[in-house]
Amino acid sequence: VDKCPMAILMHGFMANKKLDPITMIADALAREGIASISFDFNGHGMKEAECIWNKTQERDAYKTKYLQEHNIPQLIIPYWQFNEIEQLVIKFLKELGLIKD
């Protein structure tokens, strides 16, 4: 069985797997030979933000805790860095040693 690096892409608040920046990140990863998978959290894209804000906060905390406990690197890209996504992903992958300069 061949193995390759893979990323799990989890969208943030008020987003879904079909919107930027998820698609932009997936494209940037693919150009570097890294597979990715994305999914929608329950209710995203279908309900108002006020109904899911607390659940989103809880899920984000669980994700971060799980990744930290299992020593899995995490890259969080804030919405205000939307235009820097590709550069941030490449920098992160270089820091992990998954791609070279």
Rosetta constraint file for C-alpha pairs under 8 A:
AtomPair CA 4 CA 34 HARMONIC 6.76 0.50
AtomPair CA 4 CA 35 HARMONIC 7.20 0.50
AtomPair CA 5 CA 33 HARMONIC 7.91 0.50
AtomPair CA 5 CA 34 HARMONIC 5.25 0.50
AtomPair CA 5 CA 35 HARMONIC 6.32 0.50
AtomPair CA 5 CA 98 HARMONIC 7.66 0.50
AtomPair CA 6 CA 34 HARMONIC 5.49 0.50
AtomPair CA 6 CA 35 HARMONIC 4.53 0.50
AtomPair CA 6 CA 36 HARMONIC 5.28 0.50
AtomPair CA 6 CA 37 HARMONIC 7.85 0.50
AtomPair CA 7 CA 34 HARMONIC 7.26 0.50
AtomPair CA 7 CA 35 HARMONIC 6.29 0.50
AtomPair CA 7 CA 36 HARMONIC 4.58 0.50
AtomPair CA 7 CA 37 HARMONIC 6.54 0.50
AtomPair CA 8 CA 36 HARMONIC 5.69 0.50
AtomPair CA 8 CA 37 HARMONIC 5.13 0.50
AtomPair CA 8 CA 38 HARMONIC 5.98 0.50
AtomPair CA 9 CA 22 HARMONIC 6.71 0.50
AtomPair CA 9 CA 26 HARMONIC 7.80 0.50
AtomPair CA 9 CA 36 HARMONIC 6.77 0.50
AtomPair CA 9 CA 37 HARMONIC 5.97 0.50
AtomPair CA 9 CA 38 HARMONIC 4.73 0.50
AtomPair CA 9 CA 39 HARMONIC 7.39 0.50
AtomPair CA 10 CA 17 HARMONIC 7.54 0.50
AtomPair CA 10 CA 22 HARMONIC 7.75 0.50
AtomPair CA 10 CA 38 HARMONIC 6.13 0.50
AtomPair CA 10 CA 39 HARMONIC 6.74 0.50
AtomPair CA 10 CA 40 HARMONIC 7.64 0.50
AtomPair CA 11 CA 15 HARMONIC 5.98 0.50
AtomPair CA 11 CA 16 HARMONIC 5.93 0.50
AtomPair CA 11 CA 17 HARMONIC 6.30 0.50
AtomPair CA 11 CA 22 HARMONIC 6.60 0.50
AtomPair CA 11 CA 40 HARMONIC 7.41 0.50
AtomPair CA 12 CA 16 HARMONIC 7.71 0.50
AtomPair CA 12 CA 56 HARMONIC 7.85 0.50
AtomPair CA 13 CA 49 HARMONIC 7.88 0.50
AtomPair CA 13 CA 53 HARMONIC 7.40 0.50
AtomPair CA 13 CA 56 HARMONIC 6.54 0.50
AtomPair CA 14 CA 44 HARMONIC 6.71 0.50
AtomPair CA 14 CA 45 HARMONIC 7.04 0.50
AtomPair CA 14 CA 49 HARMONIC 6.39 0.50
AtomPair CA 15 CA 19 HARMONIC 6.67 0.50
AtomPair CA 15 CA 44 HARMONIC 6.58 0.50
AtomPair CA 15 CA 45 HARMONIC 6.49 0.50
AtomPair CA 16 CA 39 HARMONIC 7.66 0.50
AtomPair CA 16 CA 40 HARMONIC 5.51 0.50
AtomPair CA 16 CA 41 HARMONIC 7.63 0.50
AtomPair CA 16 CA 44 HARMONIC 6.05 0.50
AtomPair CA 16 CA 45 HARMONIC 5.93 0.50
AtomPair CA 17 CA 22 HARMONIC 6.00 0.50
AtomPair CA 17 CA 23 HARMONIC 7.39 0.50
AtomPair CA 17 CA 38 HARMONIC 5.91 0.50
AtomPair CA 17 CA 39 HARMONIC 5.55 0.50
AtomPair CA 17 CA 40 HARMONIC 5.50 0.50
AtomPair CA 18 CA 22 HARMONIC 6.85 0.50
AtomPair CA 18 CA 23 HARMONIC 6.44 0.50
AtomPair CA 19 CA 23 HARMONIC 6.22 0.50
AtomPair CA 20 CA 24 HARMONIC 5.84 0.50
AtomPair CA 21 CA 25 HARMONIC 6.06 0.50
AtomPair CA 21 CA 82 HARMONIC 6.84 0.50
AtomPair CA 21 CA 85 HARMONIC 7.34 0.50
AtomPair CA 22 CA 26 HARMONIC 6.16 0.50
AtomPair CA 22 CA 38 HARMONIC 7.71 0.50
AtomPair CA 23 CA 27 HARMONIC 6.15 0.50
AtomPair CA 24 CA 28 HARMONIC 6.19 0.50
AtomPair CA 24 CA 85 HARMONIC 7.48 0.50
AtomPair CA 24 CA 86 HARMONIC 7.39 0.50
AtomPair CA 25 CA 29 HARMONIC 6.12 0.50
AtomPair CA 25 CA 85 HARMONIC 6.75 0.50
AtomPair CA 25 CA 86 HARMONIC 6.57 0.50
AtomPair CA 25 CA 89 HARMONIC 7.22 0.50
AtomPair CA 26 CA 30 HARMONIC 6.10 0.50
AtomPair CA 26 CA 35 HARMONIC 7.86 0.50
AtomPair CA 26 CA 36 HARMONIC 6.10 0.50
AtomPair CA 26 CA 37 HARMONIC 7.96 0.50
AtomPair CA 27 CA 31 HARMONIC 6.28 0.50
AtomPair CA 28 CA 32 HARMONIC 6.64 0.50
AtomPair CA 28 CA 86 HARMONIC 5.99 0.50
AtomPair CA 28 CA 89 HARMONIC 7.56 0.50
AtomPair CA 28 CA 90 HARMONIC 7.93 0.50
AtomPair CA 29 CA 33 HARMONIC 6.40 0.50
AtomPair CA 29 CA 34 HARMONIC 5.03 0.50
AtomPair CA 29 CA 35 HARMONIC 6.71 0.50
AtomPair CA 29 CA 36 HARMONIC 7.22 0.50
AtomPair CA 29 CA 89 HARMONIC 7.71 0.50
AtomPair CA 30 CA 34 HARMONIC 5.17 0.50
AtomPair CA 30 CA 35 HARMONIC 6.03 0.50
AtomPair CA 30 CA 36 HARMONIC 7.62 0.50
AtomPair CA 32 CA 99 HARMONIC 7.30 0.50
AtomPair CA 40 CA 44 HARMONIC 6.45 0.50
AtomPair CA 43 CA 47 HARMONIC 5.82 0.50
AtomPair CA 43 CA 52 HARMONIC 7.75 0.50
AtomPair CA 47 CA 51 HARMONIC 6.98 0.50
AtomPair CA 47 CA 52 HARMONIC 7.63 0.50
AtomPair CA 48 CA 52 HARMONIC 7.21 0.50
AtomPair CA 49 CA 53 HARMONIC 5.93 0.50
AtomPair CA 52 CA 56 HARMONIC 6.05 0.50
AtomPair CA 53 CA 57 HARMONIC 6.36 0.50
AtomPair CA 54 CA 58 HARMONIC 6.26 0.50
AtomPair CA 55 CA 59 HARMONIC 6.11 0.50
AtomPair CA 56 CA 60 HARMONIC 6.09 0.50
AtomPair CA 57 CA 61 HARMONIC 6.28 0.50
AtomPair CA 58 CA 62 HARMONIC 6.23 0.50
AtomPair CA 59 CA 63 HARMONIC 6.05 0.50
AtomPair CA 60 CA 64 HARMONIC 6.18 0.50
AtomPair CA 61 CA 65 HARMONIC 6.07 0.50
AtomPair CA 62 CA 66 HARMONIC 6.00 0.50
AtomPair CA 63 CA 67 HARMONIC 6.14 0.50
AtomPair CA 64 CA 68 HARMONIC 6.09 0.50
AtomPair CA 64 CA 74 HARMONIC 7.68 0.50
AtomPair CA 65 CA 69 HARMONIC 6.04 0.50
AtomPair CA 66 CA 70 HARMONIC 6.19 0.50
AtomPair CA 67 CA 71 HARMONIC 5.89 0.50
AtomPair CA 67 CA 72 HARMONIC 4.78 0.50
AtomPair CA 67 CA 73 HARMONIC 6.83 0.50
AtomPair CA 67 CA 74 HARMONIC 7.01 0.50
AtomPair CA 68 CA 72 HARMONIC 6.15 0.50
AtomPair CA 68 CA 73 HARMONIC 7.63 0.50
AtomPair CA 75 CA 89 HARMONIC 7.76 0.50
AtomPair CA 75 CA 92 HARMONIC 7.10 0.50
AtomPair CA 77 CA 81 HARMONIC 6.54 0.50
AtomPair CA 77 CA 82 HARMONIC 7.55 0.50
AtomPair CA 77 CA 85 HARMONIC 7.23 0.50
AtomPair CA 77 CA 88 HARMONIC 7.83 0.50
AtomPair CA 78 CA 82 HARMONIC 7.15 0.50
AtomPair CA 81 CA 85 HARMONIC 6.65 0.50
AtomPair CA 84 CA 88 HARMONIC 6.10 0.50
AtomPair CA 85 CA 89 HARMONIC 6.11 0.50
AtomPair CA 86 CA 90 HARMONIC 6.16 0.50
AtomPair CA 87 CA 91 HARMONIC 6.08 0.50
AtomPair CA 88 CA 92 HARMONIC 6.11 0.50
AtomPair CA 89 CA 93 HARMONIC 6.14 0.50
AtomPair CA 90 CA 94 HARMONIC 6.13 0.50
AtomPair CA 90 CA 99 HARMONIC 7.83 0.50
AtomPair CA 91 CA 95 HARMONIC 6.19 0.50
AtomPair CA 92 CA 96 HARMONIC 6.34 0.50
AtomPair CA 93 CA 97 HARMONIC 6.23 0.50
AtomPair CA 93 CA 98 HARMONIC 5.27 0.50
AtomPair CA 93 CA 99 HARMONIC 5.90 0.50
AtomPair CA 94 CA 98 HARMONIC 5.82 0.50
AtomPair CA 94 CA 99 HARMONIC 5.08 0.50
AtomPair CA 94 CA 100 HARMONIC 5.95 0.50
AtomPair CA 94 CA 101 HARMONIC 7.36 0.50
